[in-house]
Amino acid sequence: MNLLFLGTSAGQPSKTRNVSSLALKMLNERNEVWLFDCGEGTQRQILATSIRPRKVAKVFITHLHGDHVFGLPGFLASRNFQASEELGQTDLDMYGPLGLKEFVMNALKLTKTRLAFHINFHELSEGGRIFEDETFEVYAEKLNHTIFCLGYRVVEKDKVGELEAEKLKADGLPFGPLFGKLKRGENVEYEGKTFLAEDYIGAVKKGKVLTILGDTRKTDAAVRLAIASDVLVHEATYKAGEESLAKRHGHSTSRQAAEVAKEAGVKRLLMNHVSARYLGADISELAQGARNIFENSFVTKDFYEEEIS
């Protein structure tokens, strides 16, 4: 999995940062991309990447402030235009707070935008497990912002260990369909010898955990959602020392983001949603304010990509 930041500015774009959006590229795991928030201009940011809009299978919206949703109508229209006649267009699942469907459908209706694909809306009024299949689970929890806002926890399920093919061949089992049975955990009989699956399958590969938060004051809900995550994406709108300002506007400082990361026992903290008034030395100061608490902290920028492996 790769996490690609498409926009890292808070509230409004700056000369170097667009507003909130990030993409979780899951091409090896699922051959698709998941988009988290879609601020104005996201469709243009995507043009500077290798992402194909038709590969975006799910969109997760944290809350309905404009800097997180104003890009949705344009992105949906672009996704529609870029479908090929041969491949057609795939449906889209969209998760987010109550009111998301009304916003999207009104924008499409008033602009007479017709889509060749269906949007499956999943509007959320509380937390819990919101998605599960054989490879991934997604959980949501309410945060503490000025309006209803969600954080998301993406959990990759553990993978079966690799089949030790060379060991099997050395022990006398020729390559073929019986390898598949062993891979599925079934024991095999061959020429009077029993091959036990447990002897030829490597250790289970632990799945990765990623937590992506929307705008929030420091809250215990963020810690619960982020417990033992490989990567935590946490807003850091303000520098350490500006906690009163952050609280008043429903946001966090870099120090508070680091405190959440430390309490949750995450491996790495990536901070985004940085105030547009911060430039140059301010960014370094913001980062240092976090590293004083949690060393493995990093302030992201547009088009920064993190491999989660």
C-alpha positions, 0 to 999 in steps of 0.5 A: 500500500502507498499513501499519497497526499494530494492536498495538505493545507487547512481551510484554503490553498496556499501557493505550495499546498492544495486543500485536503485530500489523500489517496490510498493506493492499493494496486497490489492488494486490490487493484484499486485506489481509495480516496480520503476527502476531496477538497477543491482542485483534487481532480487537478492534483490527480493529473500530476500523479499516476492515479487513474480516476476510474481506479478510485473505488471508494471515497471516505469523507471525514466531514462536510466543511468545504475544504474537504468536499468542494472537489467532489462534483468536479472529481466525479465529472472527471471520473465519468469523462475518463472511462474508456468505451472498452472498460466502461465505468465502475460504480463507486462507494462513498462514505461520510456524514449525514448530508453527504448524499444531498450535497453530491446529488444537488451539485450533480442535479443543478449542473445537469451532470449525468454519471455513467456509474452508480454511487453507493452512499453510506451515510454515517451517524456514529462509529463502528465497523463500516466495511469488511471483506476478505482482505480489509476492514474499515472502522470509523469513529466520531472526533471532536471538531466544530461539526460532526467529523469522522476518523477512519481506521483501515485494517489489512487482514493477516495474510497466509504465509508463503508456500515453501515450494523449494522445500516441497520439491526437495521432499519429493512432491512434484510441482502441480495441483497438489501445491495449491491444496497445501496452500489452502491448508489441506494435507496431501498424500503422494506416493505413500507419503503425507505432506502436512500443510503446516510444515510447508507454509511460512509464518502468517504475514501481519496485515498493516493498520492505517489511521486517517483522521479528519479535523479534530481537537485532541480527543481520546477517540483519536487514540482509540482509533489509532491504537498500534497503527503502522501509520497515523495521519493526524491534522496539525493546523497549528504549531505547538504553543497555540493550543488555545487557538486550536481548541477554539477553532476545533483543531490540533497543534503538532504537539497534540498530534504527537501526544495522540501518536505516543499514547496510541503506540503508533509507529509513524506520525504523518501530519497534514492540514497545515495552516496556510499562514505557515511557511518555511521556518514555521514548518520546521518549527511545527515539525520540531514541536511534534518530535519533542514528544514523538520522534518519528513525526513528519510534516507532509507536503503535497505529493508526498508518498509513503509506502506502508509495507 
